């Protein structure tokens, strides 16, 4: 990961934060390398359906989810690979799911936009904008009914922000003081439409006041700043003080979907965006803190080796039989305590 953000060297990390910085770096690199490889696989025709990549936005899921416990929950977006990986998903079943293999998290039936694993606290990515927020509020209310202090972080973008379901979810979460962190992941576009064209306010954080929800806006270039803001929101939720709205300003490097010709974007604007890299920003801070180039390179190489081994495993997984289409449609088992 060569540094692109070179204009001003970020300050060194405090000595007690360096090890955590290395962990956050590895987590962001895992997402970046995974998505770069997914882009290549899609271009080569190995993946069915569409994929939506979050390259350049890695600090959002990593910074927020690093503040959660294993028992906490998340709901993700259609651009959700990063959220899923940050919550503990493994490469091989992720890749298998994208390939439609039965060894995937959802037996190859969910694909890129519908990955789910309750054992990891992942209540699903979702191809429907705004559909995840009511699920998050329900999960948060369920945790409280069960006497647990679990927290739910739910992610959405500016494109989903006008959906009525999100407003209803915020309102109900505020009324119930549900332990939810609403994370508005602002990457500049709703599909092909720039933020300023379809959002009438400068900041989505302003909407928090309408529901009596504390809100804050953070530049997501710095993963530590994201984590610090998330820590306050999570602590508030866990203490029974209700929801928060965390607006994270990030940048979308790629198109809405892989293969998007992006005729709606200025090439110079694309180049400027790709120069603002949260991974490189952290790398510069780690270098300033005395972490060697060899150690940073070794971390990336280790992720690459893990990813290639996982890809080989995913490719060897079986494709589903036709009869599998009739399975997992209904359930007749389970209990309210499950």
Residue pairs with C-beta under 8 A, 6 or more apart in sequence:
1 29
1 32
1 279
1 280
1 283
1 296
1 300
2 280
3 280
3 283
3 284
4 274
4 275
4 276
4 277
4 280
5 221
5 275
5 276
5 277
5 280
5 281
5 284
6 284
9 284
9 288
10 222
10 281
10 284
10 285
10 288
11 285
11 288
12 285
12 288
12 289
12 290
13 21
13 224
13 285
13 286
13 288
13 289
15 289
17 224
18 286
18 289
18 290
18 291
21 224
21 282
21 285
21 286
21 289
21 291
22 286
22 291
22 295
22 299
23 66
24 62
24 63
24 66
24 223
24 224
24 227
24 282
25 279
25 282
25 283
25 286
25 296
25 299
26 299
26 302
26 303
27 58
27 62
27 66
27 85
27 86
28 58
28 59
28 62
28 223
28 278
28 279
28 282
29 279
29 299
29 300
29 303
30 85
30 91
30 303
30 306
30 307
31 54
31 58
31 61
31 62
31 81
31 82
31 85
31 86
32 55
32 58
32 279
33 300
33 303
33 304
33 307
34 81
34 85
34 91
34 94
34 307
35 53
35 54
35 55
35 81
35 82
36 55
37 307
37 311
38 47
38 51
38 53
38 81
38 95
38 98
38 112
39 51
39 53
39 55
39 254
39 258
41 47
41 95
41 98
41 99
41 311
42 51
42 258
42 259
43 258
46 99
47 98
47 99
47 112
48 99
48 100
48 111
49 111
49 112
49 113
50 112
50 113
50 257
50 258
51 98
51 112
51 257
51 258
52 78
52 79
52 112
52 113
52 256
52 257
52 258
53 79
53 81
53 254
53 258
54 60
54 61
54 79
54 80
54 81
54 82
54 187
54 252
55 253
55 254
56 187
56 250
56 251
56 252
56 253
56 254
56 273
56 274
56 276
56 277
56 278
57 79
57 82
57 185
57 187
57 220
57 250
57 251
57 252
57 278
58 82
58 223
58 278
58 279
59 220
59 221
59 222
59 223
59 226
59 248
59 250
59 278
59 279
59 282
60 82
60 155
60 183
60 185
60 220
60 226
60 248
60 250
61 82
61 83
61 85
61 86
61 87
61 155
62 82
62 86
62 223
62 226
63 220
63 223
63 224
63 225
63 226
63 227
63 230
63 248
64 86
64 153
64 155
64 181
64 183
64 226
64 227
64 230
64 246
64 248
65 74
65 83
65 86
65 87
65 153
66 86
66 227
66 230
67 227
67 230
67 231
67 234
68 74
68 87
68 121
68 151
68 153
68 234
69 150
69 151
70 88
70 120
70 121
71 121
71 148
71 150
72 121
72 150
72 151
72 152
72 153
72 234
73 121
73 122
73 123
73 136
73 139
73 140
73 143
73 150
73 151
73 152
73 153
74 83
74 87
74 121
74 122
74 123
74 152
74 153
74 154
74 155
75 123
75 124
75 126
75 132
75 133
75 135
75 136
75 139
75 152
75 153
75 154
75 155
76 83
76 84
76 115
76 122
76 124
76 125
76 126
76 132
76 155
77 83
77 125
77 126
77 129
77 132
77 155
77 156
77 157
77 160
77 185
78 112
78 113
78 125
78 126
78 127
78 129
79 157
80 113
80 115
80 125
80 126
80 155
81 94
81 112
83 122
83 125
83 155
84 94
84 115
84 117
84 122
84 125
85 91
85 94
87 120
87 121
87 122
88 120
88 121
88 122
89 105
89 115
89 117
89 120
89 122
90 310
91 306
91 307
91 310
91 311
91 314
92 103
92 309
92 310
92 311
92 313
92 314
93 103
93 104
93 105
93 314
94 104
94 105
94 115
94 310
95 104
95 310
95 311
95 314
96 102
96 103
96 104
96 105
96 108
96 313
96 314
96 317
97 104
97 105
97 106
97 108
97 110
97 111
97 112
97 115
98 104
98 111
98 112
99 108
99 314
99 315
99 317
100 108
100 111
100 319
100 320
101 108
101 314
101 317
101 318
101 319
101 320
102 108
102 317
102 318
102 319
102 320
102 324
103 313
103 314
103 317
103 318
104 110
104 314
104 317
105 115
105 116
105 117
106 114
106 115
106 116
107 320
107 324
107 328
108 319
108 320
109 320
109 324
109 328
110 116
110 125
112 125
113 125
113 126
113 127
114 124
114 125
114 126
114 127
115 122
115 124
115 125
116 122
116 123
116 124
116 125
123 132
123 135
123 136
123 139
123 152
124 132
124 135
126 132
126 135
129 156
129 157
129 159
129 160
129 163
130 156
130 160
130 163
130 164
130 165
130 166
131 165
132 154
132 155
132 156
133 154
133 156
133 165
133 166
133 169
133 170
133 182
134 165
134 168
134 169
134 172
135 154
136 152
136 153
136 154
136 169
136 180
137 152
137 169
137 172
137 173
137 176
137 178
137 180
139 152
140 150
140 151
140 152
140 173
140 178
140 179
140 180
140 237
141 176
141 178
143 149
143 150
143 151
143 152
143 179
144 176
144 178
144 179
146 337
149 179
149 238
149 240
150 179
151 179
151 180
151 181
151 234
151 237
151 238
152 178
152 179
152 180
152 181
152 237
153 180
153 181
153 183
153 230
153 234
154 169
154 180
154 181
154 182
154 183
155 183
155 185
156 166
156 182
156 183
156 184
156 185
157 184
157 185
157 186
157 187
157 190
158 184
158 186
158 187
158 189
158 190
158 195
158 198
158 199
158 204
159 189
159 190
159 191
159 193
159 198
160 166
160 190
161 184
161 199
161 204
161 207
162 198
162 199
166 182
169 180
169 182
170 182
170 207
170 211
170 213
170 243
170 245
171 211
172 178
173 180
173 182
173 211
173 213
173 242
173 243
174 211
174 212
174 213
174 242
174 243
176 242
177 240
177 241
177 242
177 243
178 237
178 242
178 243
179 237
179 238
179 240
179 242
179 243
180 237
180 243
181 230
181 233
181 234
181 237
181 243
181 244
181 246
182 213
182 243
182 244
182 245
182 246
183 230
183 246
183 248
184 204
184 205
184 245
184 246
184 247
184 248
185 248
185 250
186 195
186 204
186 247
186 248
186 249
186 250
187 250
187 251
187 252
188 194
188 195
188 251
188 252
188 273
189 195
189 252
189 256
190 198
191 256
192 256
192 260
192 264
193 264
194 264
201 207
203 217
203 247
204 245
204 247
205 215
205 216
205 217
205 245
205 247
206 215
207 215
207 245
208 214
208 215
208 244
208 245
209 215
213 242
213 243
213 244
213 245
214 233
214 236
214 244
214 245
215 244
215 245
215 246
215 247
216 229
216 232
216 233
216 244
216 245
216 246
216 247
217 247
217 248
217 249
218 225
218 226
218 229
218 246
218 247
218 248
218 249
219 225
219 249
220 226
220 248
220 249
220 250
220 278
221 250
221 276
221 278
221 281
222 278
222 281
222 282
223 278
223 281
223 282
224 282
226 248
229 246
229 248
230 246
232 244
233 244
233 246
236 242
236 244
237 243
237 244
250 278
251 273
251 276
252 273
253 270
253 273
253 274
254 260
255 261
255 262
262 270
283 296
286 296
287 293
287 296
